[in-house]
């Protein structure tokens, strides 16, 4: 057995309480008291060979001379002339969410937002006209690998307000959404043949992102709170390099909030247990958290699903959010992936990664020869919406209303499941975040159980298709070739309450017929 790298004690490791309840964020003027915080550890020994050998882009470095001397005439960069860009102007109309001062603690599903709208406009010379510090000429031009500095400034302020990183030298870099961010971070940290720890059920693109790296996934058993810390501890304690044919994993990938596909959300205690184990055994945590702001209020069976309790203020909203892994990290071993896909629109293909300076610098080198930067049009729209229409307060107003909408949709799906699914053979955990409900079906009660778990699961899946309902089988998400039982993933994200009810009724018919009930 390989011993831990040092004598850290999981029960006594010190983690500062950075839950939003303990933070009193000032949205209008952020004051980050960073001097009292420690610096991140140097964890660069986790970098892959590919990442280590990447060098700075010399052409990108040349732009630093212009920053130092604005009178310098440049014949260096091969930048197309903005005067020849064929797009002269873009406009976008965005909603203005109900302000915290207008909320009374209840939200009713009579439309997500009031009729208030604002038209935004970007022109090539918006900067010169004093209309914006990020105009269309800049948005359509080549950009640094970090992403547009004007948008990045907002995102760093947002990260400070919500997560309050517990060490001094952290930074952010923009990504093309969390799938791109995940694949880039994998390449930065994983060498061919390395082991990586994941949850026992994962989003299929996670597995696909690891296959070209020839990484070996180890799925840790999950419960209603996601990855089990006791199972993780057991794996790490008992690791045998000879038997496993490789060194102990150095990377843990996790979706701690509203996990896809299971909908599981880690408690504060579970997050701290996982983090402490990663400290003890020197693992980097990839915190993929696109559903973080879709943390929901309690489900009350029989209550009106269209009426949802909401926080009366943005400070109260922040206090209801579980602390992120980034927020409890004091060493710089968490790389947090955020995305606009679930809180704005997936077609924007924009997100950001937060971590220690050392890791962000390496990600910049990856971006310079890969993504380069997210779409300038997407960044321009987001910049106008977030900084010119909403601001930090307005963005939180939007997130409060968005969470209420998805809570209402979740409640409608759960009501239908309570009404139409046979509890004799199936059960589910009420999700407290995300977009999914994970349905467990007891195959041992199926008349054809001897055919095997996957045979029963596929029979139910295909019978569902025949009965005009599509619900995804758990086998499509499992890491291990062996199945524990029959599972299905249902989503409430983009389906009307009427269609959700009909779909669940149809699947209930499938279960009753297949089980002979």
N, C-alpha and C positions, 0 to 999 in steps of 0.2 A: 504494500500500500504506500502511495506517495504521500508524504506529510504535507500539511499546509505550509505556505510560504513564510508565515510568521505566527506568533502566538496570540493573535487576536482572539478575543472571546466573543462569540456571537451574542451572548446574553448581556454583556456589559459594554459592547462597543458604543461609543458616544455618537449620537445623532441629534443635532439641534432640532427643536420643534419648529419646522417652517411651514406647518399647515396654514392655509390661507386664513383660518380662524385667528391665528396668532399674528397675522400681518394686518396692519392698518394702512392699506395703500392709499396714497393721495394721487388721484388720477390726473388732476389738472397740472400738478407740478411734481414730477418724480424726483426723489432725492435718494440716490443709492449710497448708503453708507458702507462702501466697500473696503475702506482701509482697515477696519477691524476684522475682516474676514481673512481666512488663510489662503495661501496659494494652492492651486491644484498640485497633486503629485505628478511627477514625471512618469507617465505610463506608456512612454513611446516604445517600450519593449514589446508591446502588443501589436505594433504595426506590421503589416504584411511585407514581404519582399517587394511586391509590386509598388506599394505605397512608399517605402523607404527610398527607392531609386528614382522617384519622380523629382524633377527639378523645376525651378521657377521658369515661367515663360518669359523669354528675353524681350519679346515684343510688348508684353504687358508691363514689364519693368520700365520700359521707356516712357510710359505715361507719367511716372513719378517726377520726371524732370519738368514736365509742364505744370504739375501741381506746385513745384517749388518756385517757378518763375513764370508768372502769367504773361510776361512780355516776350517769351520765347516763341519764335516762329518755327512751326513744325513742318518738316518735309519727311517725317518719319512714318507715321502710321498710315496704312492703306485704308482709310475710312472713306466710304462713299459720301458724296456731298448731300447733306440734308435737303438742299434746294431741289434735288432731283428725286427725292422720295415721292412716290405717287399718291401717298395718303396725306391729305392736307389737314384733316380734322377728324376726330372721333368724338361721339357723344354717347352717354349712357345715362339712363334714368334709374335711380336706386330708391328704395323705400327708406323712410326714416322711422325707426322703431319707436314704440311708445316709451317716452322717457321715464326714468325711475320715479320722478315726482308725480307722474300720472298713474302709477301702478297702485292698486289697493290690496294686493296680496292674492287676487284671483284673476285667472285668465280664462276667457270663454272662447271656444272655437267658432267665432263668427267671422273668420278671416284672420290671417296671421298678423296683419298690421293695419293701422289706420290708413286713411287715404293719402296721407302726407307722402309726397315724393319730391325728389330733387334731381334736376337735370345737371349732369356733369359734362364738362367739355375740355378736351385737350387739343391744342393747336401747336403747330410747329414753333411758333414764337410766344407761347404762353408765358415763358420765363421772362422774356423781354418786356412783355406787357404787364408784368407784376401779378399775373393771375395764378401762377404756380411755380414752385421751385423745381419741377420735373415736367418739362414740356414734351411734345410729341417728337421733336427733333432728337432729343436725348433718348426717348423710349425706343425709337426705331433704329438707333445707332448701336454699334458694338458696345458692350458693357463689360465691366470687370466680372471676374468669376464669382465674386461675392453676391452679385445681384445689385440692383439699383440702391445706392446709398440712402436715398430719401425714404424709400419703403423700408429698408433694413433698419433705419433709425426708429421707425414706428414699432417694428417687430421686436426690437431689443427693449424698448420701453414697455411693451406689452408683456414680454417675458419677465421683466423685473417686477411688474405689478402682480402678475398671477403666480409666478413660481419662486421669485426671490432666491436665485441661486446662492448657495451657502459658501461659495469660495470666490475669490477676487477676480481671477484671470479667465473669465468665460467670455464667449463670443457667439455670434450667430452667422450662418451663411445660408443663402437661399438655395432651394432645390427645385426640381421639376415635379414636386409632389412626393408623397411618402414611398411610392414604389421605386421611383428613381433614387430617393434618399437611402432607402433600405439597401438597394443593390450596390450603391456607391460605398456605403459604410461596410458592407460585407467584404468588398474588394479591398478596402483599406485595412481590414483587421484579420482576414482569413487567408491562409496559405492552402494550396491544394493538399487534401488529405486531412486537414484539421477537423477536429470535432467541434460542434457548436450545440449549445443547449437551447431548446425551444419548448413550447407547450405541446402537449400530446396531439392537439388539433390545431392546425394552422391554416391561414389563408393560402390557397394553392400557389399563388405567385411567390410566396416566401420560399417554398420548396424549389420552385423553378429558378429563383434567383441564386440558390445555393448549388444547384446541380453542376453548372459550368465550372464552379470552383472545386468540384469534387469533394465538397465538404460533407462530413458525416453528421447527420442530425440525430440528436438524442431527445426524444419527446418525454417530458416530465409529466407525470399523472396530474390531472386537474380535478378540482372540486368546484363547488358553487362560487368560490372566490378566485378561481383561476389556478395558476401553477401552485402546486403544494410545496411548501418550504421543507417539510419533513422528507419528502421524496427527493428533493434537490440535495438536502444535506446528506442523505444516505448515499446518493450517487457519488458526491464529491469525496466523502470520507472513505468510501470503499474503492476508489479508482485504482486500477492496477494497469500500469502502462504495458506490461508484457501481455496480459490477457486481452486488453483492448487493442493492442497494436498501435498505440499512439499516446501522446501526452494528454494530460487532463485538459478539458476545454478551457479556453481563455475568454470566450464570448458567450453571453447569455442574451437571447432575443426574446422580448416579451411585449404583449399588448395588455397593459394592466387595467384598462378601463373599457368596458363594453366589448370584450374580446371577440374577434371574428374568427371562428363562427359561433362560439358558445354563449356570447353575451355576458360572460363572467366579469366581475369587477373585484379587484383586490381591495381588501380592507387596509386601513392604515397600518395595522399590526403586520399583516402579511407583506406589505411593501417593505417595511423595515426589516423583517426576517430575511426576505430575499436579498435585500441590499447588504445586510450584515454578512451573509454567506459569501456574497461576491467580494466583500472586503477581505474576509478571512482567506478565501481561496484565490484571490487576485483575478477576478473576472471583470471584463468590461460589459456594461449593460447597455443594450440597444433598446431604448424605450420608444416603441412605435405607438403613438397615442392620438390617432385622428378623431377619436370619439370622446375626448376628454371633456368637452363642454356639453356633451349630451348626457350628463349625469341628471337623473330624474328624481322627482318626488315619489313618495310611496304609492303603490297601487292598492286601491281599496275596492275589492270585488263588489259589484252591484251599484257602485257610485256612477254618477253621470260622467262618462269618459271625456266629454267635451269641456268640462270644468276642471282646471288645474290650479293648484296652489303655486304661487310664484313668489320669489323674494321681493320685498318692498323697496329695497335699495340695492345698488350695485355692490356695496360693501357686504351686505348680507348675502348676495349671490356668491361672491368670492369665498365667503366663510363656509358655504355649503359644499364647496369643491374639495375632494380628497387631495392631499398633497401628492404632487407628482414624484416620480423617482428622482428627477432632476432637483426638486425642491428639498430632498433629504440627503442629497449627495454632497459630502464635504471634501471629496478627494479628486473630483474631476473624472470619475470612472463611468458616468452616465452620458450617453449620447442620445439626446431627445429629438425625435422626429415629429414635427408639427406640419399640418397641411390645411389648405383652404378647401379641400375637396368635400368635406362633410359639413363645413360651416358657411361656405359660400357656394362654389360650383366646381365640380371635378374637371370640367373642360378648361379651367384657367391654368391647370398644371403648374401650380405654385405652392411652395411650402418652404420650410426652413428647418435647419438643424442647429441645435444648441449644444455646446460642449466646451471643453477646455481649449485655450488658445492653441495648444500644440496639435490637437486633433483637427481643429477648424483650419489651421494652416495647411495640413495635409489634404483635407477635403477640397480646399481651394486649388491645389495642384491637380487633383482629379478633375474638378470642374473645367479647368483651363483647356483640357484636351478632350473633354467629353461633352457634357451639357453646355459648357461655356457659361450660360446664364438662362433663366426662364424667359419665356416670351416677353418682349418689351411691351407689346399691347396689353398683355395680362397684367404686367406690373404697373402700367400706366393707369389701367382701370382700378386696380386695387389701391393704388396710391391716392387717386382722387376720392374713392369711396371712403377709405379709412381715415385719411388725414384732412380732406377738405369737406366731406359731408358729415362724417360721424365723429372723428376724434376718439380718444381712448374710452371716454364715457359712452359715446354713441355706439361703439362696437360692443361694449358690454350690454347695453340695452338690446341690441340685436340678438346677442347670444341668449339672453334671458327669454326673449320671445321665441327664438328658435327651439330652445329646449322645451318650452311649454308645448309647442306644436308636436314635437316628436313624442313627448310624454302622452299627449292625447291619442296619438296613433297607436302607441304601445298599449294603452288601456283598451282601445277598441279591439285589438287583436287578442289580448288576454281574455276579454269578455267573451269573445267568440269561442276561444279554446275551452273556457269553463263550461260553455253551453253545449258544445258539439263533440268534444273529444271524450272517448271512453276512459275514465280514470282507472278502470280495472286493469288496463294494459299499458298505460302511458302516464308520464308525469313531466313536469318542467319547473324550472326555477324562474321566478319573476326577475327579469333583468332590471338592474338599477341604472344602466347606462347603455348607450350604443343604439344599434338598429336591428338586433336579432333576438329571437327566442330559440333556445336549444331544446328540442323535444326528444325525450328519452322514451323508447318503446321496449317493453320487456319481452325479449324474444323467447324466453323460457315458457311463456304461456301460448306460444304460437303452435298450431297443430302440425306445422312442418318444421319445427325447431331443429330436428335432426339433420336437416339439410345444411345447417350452419348459419351463423349470424349474418354474413354478407348475403347469402341467398335469400333470407327473410327480408333484409333491408331492400334489396333490389326488387323483390316481388312487390313490396309495398310502394316503392318508387314508381315502378312501371304501371301498377294498378292506379296510382294517382294520375299519371299521364292519361291513362284511358278514361279516367273520370274527370278530366279537364282541370287538373290542379298540378302545379309544379312546385315541389318542395325538395330541397337539395339533401341527398343522403350523406350521412356522416363519413362514409368511406372516402368521399372526395376530399376530406380535410385531414384525415388521420396520418400521423407520421409513421407509426409502427405498422407493419403488415398485419399484425394481429388486432382483432377488434374486441372491445370489451362488451359491447352490446349494440343495439340498433339505435341510431340517432338521426335526427333530421334538423336542418336549419331553416327557420322561417323568418322573413323580414317584414317589418311594418313600415319601412321607410317611404316608399313611393306608391303605395296602393291605397285606394279609397277605403273607408270603413265598410262600405257596402260590399266591395269586391273581396276584402279580407274575410268578412263574415261568410260569404258564399264559398270561398276557397277552403276555409276551415271546415265548413259543413261537409263539403265534398270529401275532404280527407278523413273526416270522422266516419263517413260512410265506407270508405276504403278499409279503415281499421276494423270496423265492426264485421264487415263481410269476410275479410281475410282471417280474422281470429274466430269467426263463427259465433259472434255475440248476438 
